[in-house]
Amino acid sequence: MITKCIKADETRIISYIGNDYPSCLYLYLDLLKYGIESDTVSVYLQTRDDEVEALLLKYYSCLHVYSRNNAFDADELAEFFCDDNYTMLYCTAETAERVYRVLPKEVKTKSTITRGWVAQIQQVDHEPHGLAVPAETQDFDQIVRLIYDDEDIGRSYKFEELSRQLEERNQQGYARNLVIKIDNLVIAHACTNAEYETIAVVAELLVKKEYRQKGYASEIWRAICSQLLSEGKEVFSFYYSEESRALHKHIGFYEVCEWAKVVIS
């Protein structure tokens, strides 16, 4: 049974996650940041005989899922996902594959599952050269377009929703955005998609096509990771390609779990 959580469920939820937050980073950080009774997120529990089988969090059109042992009702979760106009399911690879297998045929035909990894870094391979700077207000139109035009990342978002998320998170201090610019043209971008107390998730590493293979991706990634590590934060990243995997490992990341996203186009 899937039921919406109330404030009284908070202790139970945090206890259920325990120290396994690397397996549900966005869910965990959004829960801590916004709280169960906020207007920004909605939180649900799937239970059987009063035992928690899965934890669900809705943020915009994305459904984040965490199941400690992957012993959950996949059919019920798939139905919940399909009935509420979600565009993305975000969870460990094992959880995503169980849900994806039981999606209705008409939903599965317009869905893709992409597998990847969650990784952590504790020290960068060497210091950045200082090319990256904090994004300014006038840079955000370029940043949104850069993300939205990316063949992989962009298809996970609606344009207006992406723009609103980026600005909200930046203004709330829940995210920081770094850019490398040449003559006011944003050629590279990196940000934190979530920051709370001692945990941060770096994301949206993008370089304009004509400026790739010139070291800008490594430079801006080292810059944001170094900044966060110097503040005493645990730094995590998600990636989905062998190219990105190699870059992360080169800089100093190590993998902590396999991940996946199901995107409905």
Helices and strands as residue ranges (DSSP letters): E 2-4, G 7-9, H 10-17, G 21-23, H 25-34, E 41-48, E 51-59, E 62-66, H 74-83, E 88-92, H 93-101, H 105-108, E 111-121, E 133-134, G 137-139, H 140-148, G 154-156, H 159-171, E 177-182, E 185-196, E 199-207, G 209-211, H 216-230, E 234-239, H 242-251, E 253-264
